[in-house]
Amino acid sequence: MASLALAAAIVFLSIVFMGPITYILARIGLPPFIIWILSLFCIVSGIWFSITLPHIFYIGLIPIYFGCISIQRTNTYDKN
């Protein structure tokens, strides 16, 4: 049972922290196609997380938000 709890914790934390990591990588200046792929993954996993756990849906909003601002950051970075 401990290994199941550990696996669930790893999945949960990877989904929650993927958004801020993507935003940091966008701020650093990674190529836009990598940021787009990671941001889309963040948005999809955030939507999945919000749908599967409706009683704590707001935790799924974290990767969705960071995925969106990473895409916006990449788009403004391309114009400058």
C-alpha positions in Angstrom: 0.0 0.0 0.0 2.9 2.3 0.7 4.1 2.0 -2.9 0.7 2.8 -4.2 0.6 6.0 -2.1 4.1 6.9 -3.3 3.0 6.4 -7.0 -0.1 8.5 -6.4 2.0 11.3 -4.8 4.4 11.3 -7.7 1.6 11.6 -10.2 -0.1 14.4 -8.2 3.1 16.4 -7.7 4.3 16.0 -11.3 0.9 17.4 -12.6 0.9 20.3 -10.1 4.6 21.3 -10.6 4.7 20.8 -14.4 3.0 24.2 -14.9 5.5 26.3 -12.9 8.4 24.4 -14.4 7.1 25.2 -17.9 6.8 28.9 -17.0 10.3 29.0 -15.7 11.6 27.3 -18.9 9.6 29.9 -20.9 11.3 32.7 -18.9 14.7 31.2 -19.5 14.1 31.2 -23.3 13.7 27.6 -24.4 12.7 27.2 -28.1 9.0 28.0 -28.6 8.0 24.6 -29.9 9.2 23.0 -26.7 7.3 25.5 -24.6 4.2 24.9 -26.7 4.4 21.1 -26.3 4.9 21.4 -22.5 2.1 24.0 -22.2 -0.3 21.9 -24.1 0.6 19.0 -21.9 0.0 21.2 -18.8 -3.4 22.4 -20.1 -4.5 18.8 -21.0 -3.3 17.3 -17.7 -4.9 20.2 -15.7 -8.3 19.6 -17.5 -8.0 15.9 -16.9 -7.1 16.5 -13.2 -10.1 18.9 -12.8 -12.5 16.4 -14.4 -11.4 13.3 -12.6 -11.3 15.0 -9.1 -14.2 17.4 -9.1 -14.1 18.0 -5.4 -10.7 19.6 -5.6 -10.9 20.9 -9.2 -9.1 24.1 -8.3 -5.8 22.2 -8.1 -6.1 21.4 -11.8 -6.3 25.1 -12.4 -2.7 25.6 -11.5 -1.2 23.8 -14.5 -3.9 25.3 -16.8 -3.0 28.8 -15.7 0.7 28.3 -16.0 0.3 26.6 -19.4 -1.6 29.6 -20.6 0.8 32.2 -19.4 3.7 30.2 -20.7 2.2 30.3 -24.2 1.5 34.0 -23.8 5.1 34.6 -22.7 6.4 32.6 -25.7 4.2 34.6 -28.1 5.4 38.0 -26.8 9.0 36.7 -26.7 8.8 35.9 -30.4 7.6 39.4 -31.3 10.6 41.1 -29.6 
